[in-house]
């Protein structure tokens, strides 16, 4: 009868609540915060990992094989390598890589800077071994089959077309091409004349010369360090040694103007600053935030930036200015990037500076390591360039150690150093470098 | 796991030579070598073979096209090549087989995946 059944259910329900209460009373499992562990293998490979108890793990292979290591006859090969991450490898076909990663809900991505190539794969913690296998295949044993590589040419063209839509990308590429004689002058994008001409042989040569274990770092977030170490020892020492040594970047301080019409002018004026490992690099970072590196309030007026305040005295038309700071392993660029109306460009290019506190740089660094991509980048780049990891506390101490003198010296170095300039847009009223 | 046991077949040198002679006789009897063709030029072009031909490196593809064109020209004129230009059985290279095997393997992999 219904009454009898409901009594039965009631008893079962009461039993369940009893059991639940017992579980609450039990001691919750403690998750002690872990430190970043860094190991350097004898083959030169640096392995860094952090157990952050996140359900999603992120593993990456960082290789010192950015666009600065391209040779003159293979310009643009890093762009094609960026697109070729999903092609057939010795252990898995392109179809299997794509569908295998998709089946576990992971994501394989590649990004290149001028100095490093980063292959990242992220997925749920349980499926790490599957995606790790694909990641190792892609970084150590790609096959670059001719028909698959030639199918990448339309994607290459689309990439280049998208990059040409953005004036900022154009100016920064031109800036590097004008400022350096070699290495760092290579663009991140494939030059037009090389589209369709990069053969699998060139790609293989580049990989052979640059994807060596002495130039790689294996970084993991949410992975066990021992597992990573085993993977690094077994699989990532196919090519040992340091590969071809890149040459030192030579700053030449040239000028490149690109007349494109339109109503705006994007201009960047820089001077050579310091290498990433030197003490001056932090001073330049502070100076960048002093001068203004983007608005602190989204869609705000950027009124706290010193640069904006200085330039707003010179012109009433809308403009945007921020300090540009790029540090590489053996050199750096520091300067100002401005976007202005065509006829006020001349007024905008004259400016002055002042000195302020360092808290903004610290806040920006700490906020950037809050999310997993920022943390991953930070661990990865430090592991690759220095072989160790500095905790955020150490970095903030370094920032604190910068005195106002250092910052003033950095600013003086910028003002007195040989300049380089790149601009694009409607250049009717834009001064030449020697006129600034 | 499957264990495949291969027993060595009790083949003497004579049997081997006999098989080779038969194969050679069959090859000549087919007659395409009289038009200067090679075995892989004559394989029927289904989708797999078409994809394998698409993947051939350019020099190999050009040679294949030349041989096929020469054969078409000869058959139009109802002629065959002089005997010294006939393709020999020993010189016949199966150039398409590696590409064809790879195409079939990829197709099977896709089908296996769809089934799961």
Contacts between the chains, C-beta under 8 A, distances in Angstrom:
chain1	res1	chain2	res2	distance
A	93	B	106	6.0
A	93	B	109	6.3
A	95	B	106	6.6
A	95	B	109	6.2
A	95	B	110	6.0
A	95	B	113	7.4
A	96	B	109	6.5
A	96	B	113	7.8
A	99	B	113	5.9
A	145	B	55	7.8
A	146	B	55	7.7
A	146	B	57	6.9
A	147	B	54	6.9
A	147	B	55	4.9
